Amino acid sequence: MALSVARSFSPSFLLILAGVVLNGVAVAGLDRPGTSSAQMEQTPLTQKAPEEKSTKVERIVAAIPVRALPNVPLLVGVKKGFYRQEGLEIDVVQMGSTPAITGMMTGDVAVDFHSSAIRAPVTGRPIRMIGYMVDRLNWHLYAKPEIKRVEDLKGKVLAVTDVGGNVTYISQMMLEKHGLGGFGKDTEMFPTGSMQSSTLALLARQVDAALVGTEMGIKAEAKGFHVIARASDYVPLGLGGISTSVDTLKNRSNTIKRFLRGTIKSLQYIRSDRNKLEAAEFFANFLNLSRGDAELIYAQSKDYYSPNGSISREGLRFEISLLVQQLGLKKEISIDEVADFRLLREIQTELGLK
């Protein structure tokens, strides 16, 4: 599938994409293995649905940070033609969070899948969350075989991605819920920069435990490490939030509705057991996994996907309060300042999901 960036982008956004092409890291098509994390900063991935009868379609850009579990439904929806059924052709573009936010503000990016995008409305920018792919965290606390319980982590070292991030906060909460004093008291933290690096530190036995996602967790399981706690039992956070600009919501509401309808179709497809063989194949292709690993990750992950594109209000409130705390803000932020689920609710009603 050929790389395509020929649409009416603003000059600034064209410079972003042109820089990507000139750097030679463009990846075309969804059937090839994913690129390495070093290559993924800003990588266009033009993806077209299977050929169908000629109809006029609207082309839009969806920004993702990397190919990962939270955005697999987007990629599946493109491949299966769910978005084309709604009259949309999706250009999935890998890029950093800053250009994604800029693209939404200029209208060049219709929707964004960066988990950090929620910071924009929390800090007052005209961006809104419009749906979620994953309504519960699929992060698990893996530990050495000899560690049986969270309580056994007293005096041990835990890997975290960064000092002030969600992984650190949730790990601290897990420790405190089990009577431990947390980092700097009963345990020590070992910042690694990413979940992948945390997993590698665990596998090398540089740390005693690490909170990591399902994709990394299966590597730990294969080496004898095991789950001693699941993040979803401690916090109501979700993953894979979908955002767009206030201007797009106002002036392109029909486009967003069609996008959300295609997304819900894709979520339901992935969650259905009757599609598990083909869905596992998509997981293998999109995440560059062996078939065996893909089947295992699919089985462990499919029920974490939202059945209707929603996240609980409790979960969203928790995420907002966590950000307010991390950013040191002095005012309360309401859900309505951060999210606008009116179009999502309309689609859910039309599909009989409410």
Buried (B, 14 or more C-beta within 10 A) or exposed (E): EEBBBEEEBBEEBBEBBEEBEEEEBBBBEBEEEBBEEEBBBBBBBBBBBEEEEEEEBBBBBBBBBBBBBBBBBBBBBBBBBBBBBBBBBBBBBBBBBEBBBBBBBBBBBBBBBBBBBBBBBBEEBBBBBBBBBBBBBBBBBBBBEEBEEBEBBBEBBBBBBEEEEBBBBBBBBBBBEBEBEBBEEBBEBBBBEBBBBBBBBBBEEBBBBBBBBBBBBBBBBEEEBBEBBBBBEBBBBBBBBBBBBBBBBEEBEEBBBBBBBBBBBBBBBBBEEEBBEBBBBBBBBBBBBEEEBBBBBBEBBBEBBBEBBBBBEEBBBBBBEBBBEBEEBEEEBEBEEBBBBEBBBBBBEEBEBE
